[in-house]
Amino acid sequence: MKNAFKIVTTLFCLILPSTPVFAADVNLFIAASLKEVINELSDNFAKKNASVKFIKNYGASGALAKQIENGAPSDVFISANLEWMDYLKKKNLADVASIATFTYNTLVFAGKTGKASSMQDLGKLERIAIGSPKSVPAGEYAMGAFKKAGIDKQLEKKLVMAKDVRESLMYAERGEVDGAFVYRTDALQAKQAKILFTVPQDLYPRVTYPMSLTVTGSKNRDAAAFFAYLHGDDARSVLTKYGFATK
């Protein structure tokens, strides 16, 4: 019996090296405002790496981080602020050595023409959409800007909370609110709404998108290859095309 087991084990070891290695899925957890950028970059990458299959999850950075914490399969995480990357880092879920800045953005107020032209005009409006600040960085940036501008109490009953920045923009596009605080790149995608004003940079921290491999992703060869691709010239070109800043 022991001899038979040794023979089977030996045969398995001989066969194993010749067995083809199939590419693993690459699970992307990406801030909603980067949807068009990552769709284009993943498509470009897949054209040159036909065996790679991307599974994409776009949403609020906080919601994505919580999903990763709860065990959702994830390889690459890109947040719309530093806070949620730090959260994963503290939970020992981000590959610390891989953490880097992917891109930058700007907070704007978008809506129908004539609704507002500055932060001080917001008190005249009835309904203003922002992403829920507990999980949506754009909403957190907006709330900080309100407080620093001294209008937070004036606006608290006017705010309509959205699940992510894209839902905020959708409300403005449909005319369900007077306007929405979104990123400049989101507003550039709008068909019905337009940028009414840019939030002064001294009212909130610069919108920074950190990216990292997860601890699991660092062991996924295809995820690591795509992550390296995100550092390259192709990525910078696509980011610029969609209005993001790379410096």
C-alpha positions in Angstrom: 0.0 0.0 0.0 2.8 2.3 0.9 4.6 1.5 -2.3 1.5 2.3 -4.3 1.1 5.6 -2.6 4.7 6.5 -3.4 4.2 5.7 -7.1 1.0 7.8 -7.3 2.7 10.7 -5.6 5.8 10.5 -7.9 3.6 10.4 -11.0 1.6 13.5 -9.7 4.8 15.4 -9.2 6.0 14.5 -12.7 2.8 15.6 -14.3 2.3 18.8 -12.3 5.0 20.9 -14.0 3.5 20.2 -17.4 0.0 21.2 -16.3 -0.9 24.6 -17.8 -1.3 27.5 -15.4 -4.6 29.3 -15.9 -4.8 33.0 -15.3 -6.6 34.1 -12.2 -9.5 36.6 -12.2 -8.5 40.1 -11.3 -11.0 41.7 -8.9 -11.0 45.5 -9.0 -12.5 47.6 -6.2 -12.6 51.1 -7.6 -14.0 54.5 -6.6 -17.1 55.2 -8.7 -15.6 58.4 -10.2 -12.9 56.3 -12.0 -15.3 54.1 -13.8 -14.6 55.3 -17.4 -10.8 55.4 -16.8 -10.6 51.9 -15.4 -12.9 50.5 -18.0 -10.7 51.8 -20.8 -7.5 50.8 -19.1 -8.7 47.3 -18.3 -9.9 46.9 -21.9 -6.6 48.0 -23.3 -4.7 45.6 -20.9 -7.0 42.7 -21.8 -6.3 43.2 -25.5 -2.7 42.4 -24.9 -3.3 39.8 -22.2 -6.2 37.8 -23.6 -6.3 35.3 -20.7 -6.9 38.0 -18.0 -10.5 38.4 -16.8 -11.4 41.5 -14.9 -14.3 41.5 -12.3 -15.1 45.2 -11.5 -16.8 46.6 -8.5 -17.4 50.4 -8.6 -18.8 52.3 -5.7 -18.3 54.6 -2.7 -14.7 54.1 -1.3 -16.0 53.4 2.2 -18.5 50.8 1.0 -15.8 49.1 -1.0 -13.3 49.0 1.9 -16.0 47.5 4.1 -16.7 44.8 1.5 -13.0 43.9 1.4 -12.9 43.8 5.2 -15.9 41.4 5.1 -14.0 39.0 2.8 -15.1 40.0 -0.7 -12.5 38.7 -3.2 -10.3 41.8 -4.1 -7.0 42.3 -5.8 -6.7 46.1 -6.5 -8.2 48.9 -4.5 -8.4 52.6 -5.5 -10.0 55.0 -3.1 -11.1 58.6 -3.7 -9.4 59.7 -0.4 -6.6 58.7 1.9 -8.8 57.8 4.8 -10.2 54.5 3.3 -6.8 53.3 2.2 -5.5 54.0 5.7 -8.5 52.0 7.0 -7.5 48.9 4.9 -3.8 49.4 6.0 -4.8 49.3 9.7 -6.8 46.2 9.0 -3.7 44.5 7.4 -5.7 44.1 4.2 -3.6 46.4 1.9 -0.2 45.5 0.6 1.6 48.4 2.2 4.7 48.2 -0.1 2.4 48.8 -3.1 0.5 51.9 -1.9 0.9 54.8 -4.3 -1.0 57.9 -5.6 -2.9 57.1 -8.8 -4.4 60.6 -9.6 -6.0 63.8 -8.4 -9.4 65.5 -8.8 -11.3 68.7 -8.0 -14.6 69.2 -6.2 -17.2 71.2 -8.1 -20.9 72.1 -7.8 -22.9 71.0 -10.8 -26.5 71.7 -11.8 -28.7 73.6 -14.2 -27.6 77.1 -15.3 -28.4 80.0 -13.0 -28.8 78.0 -9.9 -25.7 79.2 -8.1 -22.3 80.7 -8.8 -20.5 80.4 -5.5 -20.6 78.7 -2.1 -22.5 81.7 -0.6 -25.4 81.2 -3.1 -26.1 77.7 -1.7 -28.4 79.1 1.0 -30.9 80.2 -1.7 -31.3 76.6 -2.9 -33.9 74.1 -1.7 -32.2 70.7 -2.4 -28.5 69.9 -2.7 -27.2 66.4 -3.4 -24.0 65.0 -1.8 -22.6 61.5 -1.4 -23.2 60.2 2.1 -20.1 61.5 4.0 -19.8 58.3 6.1 -18.7 56.4 3.0 -18.4 58.7 0.1 -15.3 60.9 0.0 -16.9 63.6 -2.2 -19.6 64.0 0.4 -16.9 64.2 3.2 -15.0 66.8 1.2 -18.2 68.8 0.7 -19.2 68.7 4.4 -15.7 69.9 5.3 -16.0 72.8 2.8 -19.4 73.8 4.2 -18.0 73.9 7.7 -15.0 75.9 6.8 -17.1 78.3 4.7 -19.4 78.8 7.8 -22.6 77.6 6.0 -22.9 74.0 7.4 -25.8 74.9 9.7 -27.6 76.8 7.0 -27.4 73.8 4.6 -28.1 70.8 6.9 -31.8 70.5 6.1 -31.2 71.0 2.4 -28.9 68.0 1.8 -30.0 64.9 -0.1 -27.7 62.0 0.6 -26.6 59.7 -2.3 -24.9 56.3 -2.2 -22.0 57.5 -4.3 -20.8 60.5 -6.4 -22.5 59.2 -9.5 -25.9 59.0 -7.9 -25.4 62.6 -6.7 -24.8 63.7 -10.3 -27.8 61.7 -11.5 -30.1 63.6 -9.1 -28.8 66.9 -10.6 -29.1 65.6 -14.2 -32.8 64.7 -13.5 -33.5 68.0 -11.9 -34.5 66.3 -8.6 -32.1 68.7 -6.8 -30.9 72.2 -7.5 -27.3 70.9 -7.8 -24.8 68.3 -6.6 -21.3 68.3 -5.2 -19.3 66.0 -7.5 -15.8 65.8 -8.9 -14.9 67.8 -11.9 -14.4 64.6 -14.0 -17.9 63.4 -13.2 -19.4 66.8 -14.2 -17.6 66.6 -17.5 -19.5 63.4 -18.2 -22.9 65.1 -17.6 -25.4 65.7 -20.4 -28.0 67.8 -18.6 -26.0 69.4 -15.8 -22.9 71.7 -16.0 -20.3 73.0 -13.7 -21.7 76.0 -11.9 -18.6 76.7 -9.8 -15.4 75.1 -8.5 -15.1 74.8 -4.7 -12.2 76.9 -3.5 -9.2 74.6 -2.8 -8.6 76.2 0.6 -11.9 74.8 1.9 -11.0 71.1 1.6 -8.0 68.8 1.2 -6.9 68.0 -2.3 -8.8 65.1 -3.8 -6.2 62.3 -3.9 -6.7 58.8 -5.2 -4.4 56.3 -3.5 -4.2 52.8 -4.9 -2.8 49.5 -3.7 -2.8 45.8 -4.2 -4.6 44.0 -1.5 -2.6 41.4 0.5 -4.4 38.7 -1.7 -3.8 40.7 -4.8 0.0 40.8 -4.2 0.0 37.1 -4.8 -2.0 37.3 -8.0 0.4 37.5 -10.9 -2.1 39.1 -13.3 -3.3 41.6 -10.7 0.3 42.6 -10.1 0.9 43.1 -13.8 -2.2 45.2 -14.2 -1.2 47.3 -11.1 2.2 47.9 -12.7 0.4 49.0 -15.9 -1.6 51.6 -13.9 1.8 53.3 -13.2 2.6 53.7 -16.8 2.2 56.2 -19.7 -1.0 54.6 -21.0 -2.7 55.2 -17.6 -1.5 58.9 -17.4 -2.8 59.5 -21.0 -6.2 58.1 -20.2 -6.5 60.0 -16.9 -5.7 63.2 -18.7 -8.2 62.4 -21.4 -11.0 62.2 -18.7 -9.9 65.4 -16.9 -7.9 64.0 -14.0 -4.7 65.6 -12.8 -1.6 63.4 -12.6 0.6 65.8 -10.6 
